[in-house]
Amino acid sequence: MAKKHKYTKYTRAHLTLRNLRFWLFWCVLIVLIVLGMIEIHKYFDEKLTQYEAAQYKYVAEETAKIFTEKRFNELYEYEAHKDEEYIETREDYDNYIRELAGNAEIEYTRISSESSHEIRYIVTADGKKFGEFTLEKTGETYTFEVIPLIGYSFGCDIYKPGQIYIDTLRPVTYDYIIPSNASIYVNGNKVGDEYIVGTPQKMFFEGHLPSGQEAYKLVSYRFNCALGTPEISVIGADGRTVALNEIGQDTYAYQFSYSDELLKPQYETGVRNFFETYCKFTSQSTTKAKLTDLILKGSRALDYINNYEKKWITKPSSTEFDNYYTKNYAILPGNALTVEVYGDYICHYNNTKKVNTYSNAMRLYFVKSGNKYVVYDFEMLYDTTSED
């Protein structure tokens, strides 16, 4: 007898629901797969982006921008000698480097390094070396799992900006000895008193100028310049350039100048007249009035003559001068004239047939009074006596 099978009779509603469950399952599965792929893509995209960003080339690029973007004001911080005292300012430095760089194309290239913990680059401007910089390992490593949960990792060392090496500042020490009434200008900027060193030196005519006039001194300045060869000028109180002599490496000094060729022809006769009259006065060979007529009233020279004891030299029967000469003519502040005069004053004594020679040297100071020059001060450079 044949086995009977039981058939289930499905209605249209049942068949429709069955088909919906089938498609719903597959739709959910596909959605899950897609979402999984998206998450995997996001994971790898994020990790690879981070990995790429951790590459040293980007750190090098950012560091090199100080050069390539010509941010030279920042570059100053890396100068080896920046902490030393210089005349130039940070702004001067920025302008100087910009002038050096000009419109040059600035590039950087990796070069070998002796250390395994750094990467080294050379910076060039139109092919000429301009500087160097390094990247240093931080000691950290960026890693990520290529296959999550399994543990296979991939990564790289993390770097940071290291040192920047430049040699732009080339320090040079300058020494200038100038009159105290003059000023030094470096690249158009006045050098301040803070650069004065030592004690000012007195000039030979200090204390021997006309009333109301002050003698300038010689002042020493020492300062450093580091941005190439500076433009240095010394301007006097009259607005004119003061001539200096180079007395050593980067050392310049004011040398008091005499004008013998110009002044000697004009004033030598008057100088000799005073010298001879003074010598004769000391030996009672001329009157005091003749001497004081050559001296400014109320002056230091007149005070000296009024208090001079002249009787220590016996009055000679005749006198003469030998080895006479003048030198070192110069115009001083207050339009005064100074000159040195030298000569032997020879006194003859007929009653004893004796001859005395007095070697004298004087520095005279003249000032104009009316239409003539008169002595207002003098000093003895030496005064010796010898007998023949």
C-alpha positions in Angstrom: 0.0 0.0 0.0 1.5 3.3 -1.0 2.6 5.8 1.7 0.6 8.9 1.8 2.3 12.3 2.1 0.9 15.2 3.9 0.9 18.4 1.9 0.7 21.8 3.5 -1.4 24.2 1.7 0.3 27.7 1.7 -1.8 30.6 1.1 -0.5 33.6 -1.0 0.0 35.5 2.2 2.3 32.9 3.6 4.4 32.7 0.4 4.8 36.5 0.3 6.0 36.6 3.9 8.5 33.8 3.2 10.0 35.6 0.3 10.3 38.8 2.3 12.3 37.0 5.1 14.6 35.6 2.5 15.4 39.0 0.9 15.5 40.7 4.2 18.2 38.3 5.4 20.3 38.9 2.4 19.9 42.7 2.5 21.0 42.7 6.2 23.9 40.6 5.4 25.0 42.8 2.5 24.6 45.9 4.6 26.7 44.4 7.3 29.4 43.5 4.8 29.4 47.0 3.4 29.5 48.6 6.8 32.4 46.3 7.7 34.3 47.2 4.5 33.7 50.9 5.3 35.1 50.5 8.8 38.1 48.6 7.5 38.7 51.3 4.9 38.3 54.0 7.5 40.7 52.2 9.8 43.4 51.8 7.2 42.8 55.3 5.8 43.2 56.9 9.2 46.3 54.8 10.1 47.9 55.3 6.7 47.2 59.1 6.9 48.8 59.2 10.4 51.7 57.1 9.1 52.2 59.4 6.2 52.0 62.4 8.4 54.7 60.9 10.7 57.2 60.8 7.9 60.3 62.9 8.5 60.1 64.6 5.1 57.2 66.7 6.4 59.1 67.7 9.5 62.0 68.7 7.2 59.7 70.7 5.0 58.3 72.7 8.0 61.8 73.3 9.4 63.1 74.4 6.0 60.4 77.0 5.7 62.4 79.3 7.9 64.8 79.4 4.9 62.5 79.0 2.0 59.9 81.5 3.3 62.8 83.8 4.2 61.7 84.1 7.9 65.2 85.4 8.7 64.0 87.2 11.8 63.4 83.7 13.3 66.8 82.5 11.9 68.6 84.9 14.2 67.7 82.8 17.2 70.0 80.0 15.9 73.1 82.2 15.5 76.0 80.9 17.4 77.1 84.4 18.5 73.7 86.1 19.0 74.2 86.5 22.8 77.3 88.6 22.3 76.9 92.4 22.3 76.9 93.9 18.9 76.1 97.3 17.5 73.7 95.8 15.0 70.1 95.0 15.9 67.9 92.1 15.1 66.3 94.2 12.4 69.8 94.9 10.9 70.4 91.2 10.9 67.1 90.5 9.1 67.9 93.1 6.5 71.5 91.8 6.1 70.4 88.2 5.5 67.7 89.4 3.0 70.4 91.3 1.2 72.6 88.2 1.1 69.8 85.9 0.0 68.4 88.4 -2.5 66.2 86.7 -5.1 68.2 83.5 -4.9 66.3 80.2 -5.1 66.7 78.5 -1.7 66.7 74.7 -1.7 67.5 72.0 0.9 69.0 68.6 0.3 69.5 65.6 2.6 73.1 64.8 3.2 74.9 62.1 5.2 75.1 62.3 9.0 77.6 60.7 11.4 74.8 60.0 13.9 72.1 57.4 13.3 69.7 59.4 15.5 69.5 62.4 13.2 68.8 63.3 9.6 70.9 66.2 8.2 70.1 68.7 5.5 72.1 71.4 3.7 70.5 74.6 2.6 71.7 76.4 -0.5 70.9 79.7 -2.2 71.4 79.5 -5.9 73.7 76.5 -5.3 75.8 78.2 -2.7 75.8 76.9 0.9 73.6 79.0 3.1 73.1 76.9 6.2 72.3 73.4 7.6 69.6 71.9 9.8 68.9 68.5 11.4 66.0 66.4 12.4 66.3 64.4 15.6 64.6 61.2 16.7 62.1 61.7 19.5 62.6 58.1 20.8 59.0 57.4 19.9 57.7 55.2 17.0 54.4 55.5 15.2 52.9 52.0 14.7 49.6 50.4 13.7 48.3 46.8 13.2 48.0 45.9 9.6 45.7 43.0 10.5 43.8 44.0 13.7 43.6 41.4 16.5 46.3 39.3 14.9 49.0 41.7 15.9 51.0 42.2 12.7 52.3 45.8 13.1 53.9 48.4 10.8 55.4 51.8 11.7 58.2 54.4 11.6 60.4 56.5 13.8 59.0 60.0 14.8 61.3 63.0 14.2 61.4 66.5 15.5 63.3 69.7 14.4 66.8 69.6 15.6 69.6 72.2 15.3 70.0 74.9 12.6 73.6 75.7 11.8 74.6 79.0 10.2 77.7 81.2 10.2 76.5 84.6 9.2 77.7 86.6 12.3 81.3 87.2 11.9 82.3 89.2 14.9 84.9 91.9 14.6 86.0 94.2 17.4 86.7 97.8 16.5 88.7 100.2 18.6 88.4 104.0 18.0 90.2 106.8 19.8 88.4 110.1 19.0 88.0 113.6 20.5 85.3 113.8 23.1 83.5 116.5 21.1 83.2 114.1 18.1 80.8 111.2 17.5 81.1 107.8 15.9 78.4 106.6 13.5 78.0 102.9 12.4 75.8 102.4 9.4 74.3 105.8 10.1 73.5 105.1 13.8 75.4 107.0 16.6 77.5 104.9 18.9 76.4 105.5 22.5 78.5 106.3 25.6 78.1 102.7 26.8 80.8 101.7 24.4 83.4 104.0 26.0 86.3 102.1 27.6 89.0 103.3 29.9 89.6 106.8 31.1 89.6 109.8 28.7 93.1 111.1 28.0 93.8 114.8 28.5 95.2 116.8 25.7 98.4 118.8 26.2 96.5 122.1 26.0 94.0 121.3 28.8 94.1 124.2 31.2 95.7 126.4 28.6 92.7 127.6 26.6 91.1 131.0 26.5 88.6 131.7 29.3 85.3 129.9 28.8 86.8 127.3 26.4 86.9 123.6 27.4 89.5 121.3 26.1 88.4 118.1 24.5 89.8 114.8 25.6 90.6 111.6 23.7 88.0 109.0 24.3 88.4 105.3 23.5 85.4 103.3 22.1 85.3 99.6 21.7 82.4 97.9 19.9 81.6 94.8 17.9 80.2 94.5 14.4 79.1 91.2 13.0 77.3 91.8 9.7 79.9 92.3 7.1 82.0 95.4 6.8 80.2 98.3 8.5 80.2 102.0 7.3 82.0 103.8 10.2 82.5 107.6 10.3 83.6 110.0 12.9 82.0 113.5 12.8 83.4 116.4 14.7 81.5 119.2 16.5 81.8 121.3 13.4 80.0 118.7 11.3 83.0 117.7 9.4 84.6 114.3 9.2 87.5 113.7 11.6 90.6 112.2 10.1 91.9 109.1 11.8 95.0 107.0 11.5 95.0 103.2 11.4 97.3 102.2 14.2 96.5 98.5 14.3 94.1 95.8 13.1 90.7 97.4 13.2 92.1 100.1 15.5 91.9 103.8 14.6 93.1 106.8 16.5 92.8 110.6 16.2 96.2 112.2 15.8 96.4 115.9 16.8 97.7 117.6 13.7 100.0 120.6 13.4 100.0 123.1 10.5 103.5 124.3 10.4 103.6 124.9 6.6 100.5 127.0 6.8 101.0 128.9 10.1 104.7 129.2 10.5 105.2 131.9 7.7 102.4 134.0 9.3 103.4 133.9 13.0 107.0 133.0 13.4 108.2 136.6 13.6 105.8 137.3 16.5 106.8 134.0 18.2 110.4 134.9 18.0 109.8 138.4 19.3 108.1 137.1 22.4 110.7 134.5 23.1 113.6 136.9 22.8 111.8 139.6 24.8 111.0 137.1 27.6 114.6 135.8 27.7 116.0 139.3 27.9 113.5 140.2 30.6 114.7 137.3 32.7 118.3 138.7 32.6 117.2 142.4 33.2 118.2 143.2 29.6 114.8 144.7 28.7 112.0 146.4 30.5 108.9 144.7 31.9 106.7 147.0 29.8 108.1 145.7 26.5 107.2 142.2 27.6 103.8 142.9 29.0 102.9 144.8 25.8 103.0 141.3 24.1 100.7 139.7 26.8 97.0 139.8 27.2 95.8 141.9 30.1 94.3 139.8 32.9 95.8 136.6 31.6 97.6 133.8 33.4 100.8 134.8 31.5 100.6 138.3 32.9 100.2 137.0 36.4 103.3 134.9 36.0 105.4 137.8 34.8 104.2 140.0 37.6 105.3 137.5 40.1 108.5 136.5 38.4 111.8 136.9 40.3 114.3 137.9 37.6 117.3 138.8 39.7 118.7 135.3 39.8 120.5 136.0 36.5 123.2 138.6 36.5 122.6 141.3 33.9 124.9 140.6 30.9 126.8 143.1 28.9 125.5 141.6 25.6 123.2 138.8 24.5 122.6 136.7 21.5 120.5 133.6 20.4 121.6 130.4 18.8 120.0 127.1 17.8 116.7 128.9 17.4 113.7 127.2 15.8 109.9 126.9 16.1 107.6 124.0 15.4 104.2 122.5 16.1 101.9 125.3 15.1 98.3 124.6 15.6 94.9 126.3 16.0 93.1 125.3 19.2 89.5 125.6 20.4 88.6 129.3 20.9 90.6 130.2 17.8 93.8 130.2 19.9 97.2 129.6 18.5 99.8 127.3 20.0 103.5 126.9 19.0 106.7 125.5 20.5 109.8 127.6 20.4 113.4 126.4 21.2 116.6 128.3 21.5 119.8 129.0 23.4 120.0 132.4 25.1 123.7 133.3 25.4 124.8 135.9 27.9 128.2 137.6 27.7 129.9 139.3 30.7 132.8 141.6 29.6 134.1 142.2 33.1 134.7 138.5 33.7 134.9 137.3 30.1 132.3 134.7 31.1 129.7 133.3 28.9 126.5 131.6 30.1 124.2 129.7 27.8 120.6 129.1 28.8 118.7 126.5 26.7 115.0 127.3 26.8 111.9 125.6 25.3 108.5 127.1 25.6 105.0 126.3 24.4 103.2 129.5 23.8 99.5 130.2 23.6 98.3 133.2 21.6 94.9 134.8 21.2 93.9 137.6 18.9 93.3 141.0 20.7 92.4 143.8 18.4 94.5 143.5 15.2 97.4 141.5 16.7 98.0 138.2 18.5 99.1 138.3 22.1 100.2 135.7 24.5 97.7 134.7 27.2 99.5 131.7 28.6 102.8 129.7 28.2 104.6 126.8 29.8 108.2 125.9 30.0 109.0 122.6 28.3 112.5 122.6 29.8 114.8 125.3 31.2 118.5 124.3 31.8 121.5 126.4 32.4 125.1 125.6 31.4 128.2 127.7 31.8 131.2 127.9 29.4 
